[in-house]
Amino acid sequence: MTPKHTAILGTRGSRLALVQAEECAATLRAAGIAVEIRVIRTTSEHHPEMPLTVIDQRDVFTRQLDEALLSGEIDLAVHSLKDVPTEPPEWVDLVAITRRRDPSDVLVSDGSHTLEDMPQGAVVATSSQRRRAQLLYRRPDLGVVGIRGNVDTRVRKMREGAADAVVLARAGLERLGLDAPHTVIPPEVMLPAVGQGALTVAARENSPLRETVRGALNHSPTERAVQAERNMLRTLGGGCRVPVGALAVARDYDVRLRGIVASPDGALVYRGDATGSDPDEVGERLAQDLLKQGAEVVLGEVRGADVRRTSAGGER
């Protein structure tokens, strides 16, 4: 069942977000749903230069879209899945997970350096605690600095001298068709963010669009894989900003999940993997294994820093 009016698809306003929204809209239109794209500004866009660790909200990229969805301003919202909290707001349903693009991270530099051949003491830019931790674990000599802005802006800042290289998601580069010299960082070296490379479309729980949107956009193998990743993160009690990486692959009846928790300085690293048929059980089992190894030490320190920052007024 679909409504007779045009469905309003909400998105962030960056070029990448608009490309992702149009990708979903084209598929929905092909399924017979009239779609209009509407830009909703999010917390991260209201504070474009503020470090994410200072903004420190798990829904920094999604809150305003969720509010627009619940108020009826929009009918659907499209997100990069890695930005979506593991516990969406009440009455919001993630109705579809799209086929995942390559979830790898890439190292963008004018010299097309690999992580291994970056010069001693080179400066690498990233706004991600997960990337920072894994960079420093492999290359403790590197200088890792924060950087904000959309994909194009971060590449421009790097070329203007802010850093020697910048770490980005390969899926974002591909979706934008951005011709920036880069090398892929394999998951054996850097596990990606939970859900990286996949998009999700959210709707109100009572929306008549739910089944049609799911039928048009949902990719079951991706859904099962990211379900395991997200339940690992949920069990760990982490959010989008913590130094946790994961990558699951769903084949036939099984899901294989690899995960990592690392301290922001790369000094403490906990790894594990798990395989099974139930994605939620696989994610929970791996999380419990990481906690038994000692990952709670890292997560506790991150949570403590979050509390201190909030008490100091960091969220404002």
N, C-alpha and C positions, 0 to 999 in steps of 0.2 A: 504494500500500500504506500502511495506517495501523495503528498499534498498537491493541490492544484497550483499553488503559488510558487514563485521562484524561491528555491532554498538559498539562504544567505550563508556562505562559507567564510568564517572568520579566520584571519591569519595575522601574524606579525608583519611589519612593514619592510623588513630588509629584502634585498634582491633575492637572496636564497629562499627566504620564506615565501615570497611571491611565486617563485619558480615551482616550489613544492606544492603550493596551493593550486596553481594552474595545472600541474600534473594530475592531482587528484580530481580537480574539477572536470578535466577533459574525460577522465574515465567515468565519472558520474553522469556527465552529459550523454556519453555513449550508451549508458544504461537507462536513459530516458528521464533523468532528473535535470530540470532547468536550474542552473547554478549562477549566483552572482557572488563575486569575491569582495569581501569588505575588510579593510585594514583596521585592526585594533591595536593601539599602542600599549606595550607591556612595561612592567617595572624596569626591565633592563634598558629599554629604549628611552625612558624618562631620565635615566642616569647613564649615558653612553660611555663616560670616561671613568666611572666609579668601579673599582675592582669588585668582582663577584664575591670575593671573600668578605668584603665590607657590607655589600648589600645583604648577603647571607640570608636569602629566603629560598626555600626549596622550590617554591613555585614562581621564581623570579621571571621565568619566560612564559608562564601560563596563566597567572592569576586573573588578569584582566579579560582574557579570552573566556575563562570559566565563568566569570561574572556576567559577561555579555551573553553567554549561552544560557545561563540560568534565568536572566532577566527577559529572555526572548528577543534580544536585539539581533542575535544570530541564531541559525538553526543547527549549524555544524561548526566545529573548530578543527583545524589541522595543526598538528604539532610535530616537531622532531621528537621521536619517542624518548631519546636520551634526556630531554628536558622535562619530562612528565614525572611528577612525584609518584612513588609506588602506591600511594593511597590517594586517588583522585577525590575531589570533593563529593559530598553526598548529592545524589541525583544526577551526577555526571557519569556517563558510561563510555568507555573506549570501545567503540563498536567495530572498528576494523584496524588491522595492522597491515601495512603494505609490504610487498616483496622487498626484502632487504637489499640495498646496494652493498658493495664491499665495505665492511665496517672498519677497515684498517685506518690507522693514523698515517700521515705523511709528514716528512721533513721538507719544508720549502726553503730553498736557499739559492742564491744566484749561481753558486758553484755546483749545484745538484749533489751536495754532499750526502753521504750516508751518516747515520749516527756514529758509526765506528770511525769514519775518517774526518769528522769535524776537527778543526785545529784545537790544540790544547788551550783551554780557557775561553773558548768561543762562547758567545752569548746567544741563548736560545729563548724565544718568547713563547709563552703560553699562559692562558688564564685558568688552566685546569690543574687542580691539586693532583689528580690522578696522573696526568702527563708529567708534571713536575717530579713526582715521586719516582716514577719509572725511569725518567731521564737521569736523575741523580744516582739512582741505583746502578745504572750501566756506566754513566760517565760523571763521577762525582767532581771532576775538574771543571765542568761546565758552569757558566753563570746563567741561571734561569731567572728571567724577569717576567713580570705580568704584562699583559697586553689586552686591550678591549677593542671593540668595533666589529663590524661584519667582516666576512672573509676578504673582500677586496681591500678594506681599510687595513686589516692586519698585514696583508702582503705589502701594501704601500708603505706602512710604517717600518716594516722590516727593511725594505729597499732604501728608505730614507735614512737608515742608520740606527734605528731603535734596537736592532739585534742582527746577528749574523744569519739567523734562521728562525723560522716560526713553525710550530707544529699545528696541523689542521686535520680535519676529518677528510679522508679521500672522497667520501660520498658527496660532500659539499662542493669540492673542486669539480667533480664530474658533473653534478647537476648544473653548475654555473657555466661549465665549459671554459673554465679559467685556465689560460695557458701560462702556468707558473712552473718553473723548473722544480721538480721534487723527486724524492725517492720514498718508496713505501717502507714503513717500519713494520716488520712482520709481527704477528701476535705473539710469537715466541719471545720477542723483545719488549713489546708494549701491548698489553691487552687493552682493547677499546673500552669506551664507556658502555654501561648497560643500555641496550637498545640502539646503539649507534648504527646509523645507516638505514634505519627503518622510520617510517612515518606512521602516525596514528590519527584517526579521525574520531572526534568525540561528539556525542549528542546527549540531549537530555534523556533520562531513562524512559520517559513516556513518549518519546518522539516516534511518529509514524514512519520516519525515514530509516530507522535503525536497520531493519532487515534488508532493505534495498541497498543501503550503503555497504553493509557487510558483504552482501553477495557480489557487489561490484569491485570492492577494494581489498577484501581480506585475503591474505596469503597464509594458509594454514601452517606450513613448515616454519615460516618466520614467526608466526604467532606462538607456536610451541617453544621455539628456541628462546625468544625474548621473555616468555612466561617464566622459564627457568631462571634466566638472568635477573629478572625483576624480583622474583621471590627470594633469591639469594640476597639481594640488596635489602629487601624488606626485613628479612630475618636478621641481618646484620644491624638493622636499625639505622642505616645510612640514608643519605639523600643524594641528589644529583651532584653535590659539590665535594663529596668526600673522596679520599684517595682509594677508590675501589674500581677494579676493572673486571670485566667478565666477557666471555664469548661462548655461546652455545651453538651447536649444530644439530638439527633434527633430521634424522635419516630413518626411513621405514618407521619402526615402532619405538625407536630409542632416541634419547636426547643426551648428547655428551656436552658437559659444561666444564669450562676452566675458569678459575677465578683467582684474584689477587687482592690483598689489602697491603698497603705500604705506607710507612710514615712519610710525611711531607718532605723530609730531607733524604729519603731513600735509604736510610740506615737499617730500618726494620722492614722485612718483606715476608709475607706469608702467602703461600701458593697452595692450590689443590685442584682436584678435578673429580667429577662424579658422573656416572652414567646410569640411566634408568628409563622407564617408560612413562612415568608420571612427571611432567615438568616441574610442578610445584614441589614434589617430594625431592627431586634432584637438587633444586635450588636450596631448599631448606637443609638438606644433608650436607651440601658443600659449605654452606654458611656455618653450620655447627662445627664442621671440621676445622675451618679457619679460626673460629673462636677458640676452640680447644688448643690450637697451635699457639695462640697468644694474640690474635688480631684485636681482641677487646682492648688491649693496651693502647694501640694506635687510635682506635675509634673513640675510646674514652678521652684521650688527649684532644682529639678534634672537637668532640662535643664540649669539653671544658673551655676550649678557646672560643667556641661559638657563644657559650653562656657569658663569658667575660666580655666579648665584643658587643653582645646585645645589651648587657648591663651598662656599657659605656656609651650606648646610644648609636651603635654602628648602623642599625637598620635605617636610621633617618639620614 
